[in-house]
Amino acid sequence: MRVAVLGGSGKGGSEIVRELAARGHTVTGIARHPENVPTGEGITAVEGDAHDVDKLAGLIAGHDALISAVHFDVPSAKLLSAVKQAGVDRLLVMGGAASLHNADGQRLYDSPHFPEFLKPIVKPGIDFLEELRAEEGTNWTFFSPAMNIFVGERKGPGSFRVGKDELVTDADGNSNISYADYAIAMVDELEQGNHSRGRFTVAY
């Protein structure tokens, strides 16, 4: 596939770029600082800003999918407009964990244990998911990571478990995933389409 990665220089985006290229996909890494996008066979780095709808649409036109790995300071309407304008068939979004539910069915964001100082930071991601759910014209997937996502080793396929709307935890209640293994799950979803027009999550 020909895949554009918005935010291809970030912690998550760069790992997604590497994983896509390793599987033989043709990758366009879009970033404000394209020099920080990983290099390698099949990877092209270009300068772009998600706030400029027309420019972004031009950059992603001709791609089979767009993977967004940028922060949620970009309104969903702008990203969706660019996808539609470019005629891209698939949108995958690197989301946050706050909208996941705990074992009691309560959103983590609404839990009394959720830190108040984080709420203004994560709320745009929750809103983005709800806006996608109301969107009728786009084949989207929202991928919430584990509660703790970190720079670490790539354990590889089979090292993590996949869930939908409930936080995945281990026997001790921990919820962790490395950016490298998150990228594996993202590219798996791109290739397999198991959560079209839905949300999923992963953790060890």
C-alpha positions in Angstrom: 0.0 0.0 0.0 0.9 3.6 -0.3 0.5 5.1 3.1 0.9 8.7 4.5 1.9 9.1 8.1 1.0 12.6 9.6 3.4 13.3 12.4 6.0 10.9 11.0 8.8 12.4 13.1 7.2 11.8 16.5 7.7 8.9 19.0 4.7 7.0 17.7 4.8 8.2 14.1 8.4 7.4 13.5 7.9 3.8 14.7 4.8 3.5 12.5 6.9 4.7 9.5 9.6 2.1 10.3 7.1 -0.7 10.6 5.3 0.2 7.4 8.6 0.3 5.4 9.8 -3.0 7.0 6.6 -4.6 5.6 7.2 -3.3 2.1 4.7 -0.4 2.1 5.5 2.8 0.3 5.5 5.5 3.0 5.2 9.3 3.0 6.2 10.7 6.3 4.7 14.2 6.8 6.1 16.4 9.5 6.9 20.1 10.3 10.5 19.0 10.5 10.9 16.3 7.8 14.6 15.9 8.6 13.4 14.0 11.7 11.4 11.4 9.8 13.1 8.0 9.7 15.0 7.3 6.5 15.2 4.1 4.5 14.0 2.3 1.5 10.4 3.1 0.6 10.3 6.2 2.8 9.8 9.8 1.6 9.8 12.6 4.1 7.9 15.8 3.2 7.1 19.0 5.1 3.5 19.5 6.0 1.2 20.9 8.6 -2.2 19.4 9.5 -3.7 22.9 10.0 -3.4 23.6 6.2 -6.2 21.5 4.7 -5.5 22.2 1.1 -1.7 21.5 1.4 -2.4 18.3 3.4 -4.9 17.1 0.9 -2.4 17.6 -1.9 0.3 15.7 0.1 -1.9 12.7 0.8 -3.7 12.5 -2.6 -3.0 9.2 -4.3 -2.4 7.3 -1.0 -4.4 4.3 0.1 -4.5 5.4 3.7 -3.6 8.2 6.1 -2.3 7.4 9.6 -2.5 10.4 11.9 0.0 10.4 14.7 -0.3 14.1 15.7 -1.6 15.7 18.8 -5.3 16.7 18.9 -4.7 20.4 18.6 -5.8 19.9 15.0 -9.6 20.0 14.7 -11.1 16.7 13.4 -13.0 18.7 10.8 -9.7 19.8 9.2 -8.3 16.3 9.1 -11.5 14.8 7.7 -11.8 17.6 5.1 -8.3 16.9 3.9 -9.0 13.1 3.7 -12.2 13.7 1.7 -10.7 16.3 -0.5 -7.8 14.0 -1.4 -10.0 11.0 -1.9 -8.1 8.8 0.6 -10.1 5.6 1.4 -8.8 5.0 5.0 -8.0 7.1 8.1 -6.3 5.6 11.1 -5.9 7.8 14.2 -3.4 7.4 17.0 -5.6 8.2 20.0 -5.3 8.3 23.8 -6.3 6.0 26.6 -8.5 8.3 28.6 -11.7 7.4 26.7 -11.2 3.7 27.4 -13.5 2.1 30.0 -12.3 0.4 33.2 -13.6 -3.0 34.4 -16.7 -1.2 36.0 -17.6 0.2 32.6 -16.6 3.8 33.6 -14.5 5.9 31.3 -11.0 6.4 32.7 -11.5 10.1 32.2 -14.5 10.0 34.5 -12.9 8.0 37.2 -12.1 9.7 40.5 -8.6 8.4 40.2 -7.9 10.2 36.9 -5.6 13.2 37.5 -7.4 16.5 37.1 -4.4 18.3 35.6 -4.5 15.8 32.7 -8.1 16.4 31.8 -7.6 19.5 29.6 -4.8 17.7 27.8 -6.7 14.5 26.9 -10.2 16.0 26.4 -9.6 16.9 22.7 -8.8 13.3 22.0 -12.0 12.1 23.6 -13.9 14.7 21.5 -12.1 13.6 18.4 -13.3 10.0 18.9 -16.9 11.1 19.4 -16.7 13.3 16.2 -15.4 10.3 14.3 -18.3 8.1 15.5 -20.7 10.7 14.1 -18.9 10.8 10.8 -20.7 8.9 8.0 -18.5 9.3 5.0 -15.1 8.1 6.2 -13.7 4.6 6.8 -11.9 5.4 10.1 -10.2 3.6 13.0 -9.3 5.1 16.3 -6.4 3.3 18.1 -6.1 3.9 21.9 -2.8 2.8 23.3 -2.3 1.2 26.7 -2.4 3.5 29.7 1.4 3.7 29.7 3.1 4.0 26.2 6.8 4.3 26.3 10.0 4.2 24.2 11.3 0.7 24.6 12.1 -2.7 23.1 10.1 -4.2 20.2 8.9 -7.5 21.7 7.1 -8.3 18.4 3.9 -9.9 17.2 2.1 -12.0 19.8 3.6 -10.1 22.7 0.4 -8.0 23.3 -3.3 -8.5 23.6 -6.0 -6.6 21.6 -9.2 -5.2 23.1 -11.9 -2.8 22.0 -13.4 -0.2 24.4 -12.0 -1.6 27.8 -8.5 -1.0 29.0 -6.3 -4.1 28.7 -4.3 -4.8 31.8 -2.0 -7.6 33.0 -2.5 -9.7 36.1 -1.2 -6.9 38.3 -3.5 -4.3 36.8 -0.7 -2.7 34.7 -1.4 -1.4 31.2 1.8 -1.0 29.1 2.9 -1.0 25.5 6.0 0.3 23.7 5.8 2.6 20.8 7.4 -0.1 18.6 4.8 -2.7 19.5 2.0 -0.1 19.2 3.3 0.4 15.6 3.0 -3.3 14.9 -0.6 -3.3 16.0 -1.3 -0.2 13.9 0.1 -1.7 10.7 -1.8 -5.0 11.5 -5.0 -3.0 11.6 -4.1 -1.2 8.4 -3.6 -4.5 6.6 -6.4 -6.5 8.2 -9.1 -3.9 8.8 -10.5 -5.7 11.9 -11.8 -2.5 13.5 -13.2 -0.5 10.6 -15.3 2.4 11.9 -14.5 1.6 15.4 -11.9 1.8 18.2 -9.5 -0.7 19.6 -6.6 -0.9 22.1 -3.6 -3.1 22.9 -1.4 -3.8 25.9 1.0 -6.5 27.1 
